[in-house]
Amino acid sequence: MANLIAIDTKIHSVLRWKRPSGFAFAAKNMTLPLLLGEMSRAVTAFPIGFLDTGNGFLPAALLGLDEGCNFFVSPDGSWRGSHTPAVLGTYPFSLGQSEQNVKVLCFDADSGLVGEEGGPLFGEDGSLAPEISAILEVLTRMEGERQATLQASEILAKTGLIVPWEITIQDGDESRKVAGLFKVDEAAMNALADDDFLELRKRGALPLAYCQLLSMQHLQSLGRLRPVPVSTREDAIAFLLAQGETIRFSGLI
């Protein structure tokens, strides 16, 4: 979890920052949240599920099958996918919540990107430097879209269309579950009454539902990205996809 610190003019006026050289900072993110505006691109790149945030469901890219492992980040820190989640574009900055429930600009104190080197956080007049101000604008737009995404997910949940997504990984004689993910219940969606279906359309939830369902085809491709020894890579992974999505790995050890 990021160590977020709210940016304060008086405390951080002398600090400087630099952009990350790659995506190594996301190497342990098995999932990353997605926004409505990027769903049409995300659906072509990786499986998408829903995460229960405690304040509603958010769509999220499934980037690995092992906790703390992102298969889309290469050893050299480059990104392997055709789409990069928008949330990664503003790192090490993000919006946090103040004690007064106000959104404030924060940075990840553990990123190693805010310190004595790089560009300034503030101008000579004490206002945010132009680049930081631009990042804040992006983050503000993303927050607005995040709220719209939450609302679209909320109507899916209220209609009973978001259900647990059970993924079982069979690795030799051992099996384990990938827990905490949810998906759209396609059968329930097809059985919706006309009025409920029209309500989903009016609330902008249909594209979200369809993208999630279509993205599930990438579960097989995700398995193929799982790091394995070179000697076993050719025949490392075989897939059996059933109703509960069971992935079978062979020859991994």
Residue, then its C-alpha position, 0 to 999 in steps of 0.5 A: m500500500a502506498n505511503l501517501i503524504a498530503i502535499d503542503t506548501k510550507i513543509h514541502s516547498v524545497l522538495r523536488w520530483k521526477r517521473p518513474s523510468g518504468f513500471a517497476f513500482a506496480a510490479k506487486n499490483m495483482t489488480l488495478p482499478l479502471l475507469l469507464g473511459e478506458m474500458s473499451r481499451a482495457v477489454t482488449a488487454f486483460p481480464i476485468g473483474f470487480l473489486d468491493t471497495g467497501n463503498g461500492f464496486l469498481p472494475a479492476a484489471l486482473l494483472g496476475l494470478d499470484e498475490g503481489c505479482n503483476f505479470f504485465v511488468s517485465p523484469d526491466g520495468s517495461w509494460r507488456g500489455s496493449h493498454t496501461p491503466a490510467v491510474l499508473g499515469t500520475y504516479p507518484f501522485s494521487l488524490g487522498q482524503s483529508e480529515q475534513n473529507v476534502k480531496v487533497l494532492c498526495f505523493d507516495a513517500d516510499s516511491g523514491l521519486v520525491g526528494e532532492e532531485g528533479g523538478p520543483l513541486f512549487g513555483e517561486d510564488g508558492s503555487l504548484a509548479p505547472e507540471i504538478s498543476a497539470i497532474l492535479e487537473v488529470l487526477t481531478r478529472m479521473e476522480g470525477e470519472r471514478q464516481a461515474t464508474l462507481q455509479a454505473s457499478e452500483i446499478l449493476a449491483k442493485t439489479g443483482l448482476i454482480v456475483p463472486w467470480e470463482i477462479t481456481i488455479q490447479d498447479g499439479d496436485e495443489s489447487r488454490k482460489v483467486a479470491g475477492l473478485f466479482k463478475v457480471d452474471e450473464a445468465a441473470m443479465n439475459a433474464l432481466a425484465d425489459d424495464d430493468f434492462l432499459e434502466l441499465r442503458k439509461r444509467g450507462a451501465l451496459p458498456l461496463a457489463y459487456c466489457q467485463l464479460l468480454s474481457m474474461q476471454h483473456l484469462q487464458s492469456l494471463g496464465r501464459l504470462r505467468p513467469v516460469p523457467v525457460s526449460t518448461r515454458e513451451d509446455a508449461i500451461a494447459f487450460l481447462l475453463a469450466q463454469g467456475e474458471t479452472i486454470r490448470f498449470s503443468g510442468l511449472i516446477 
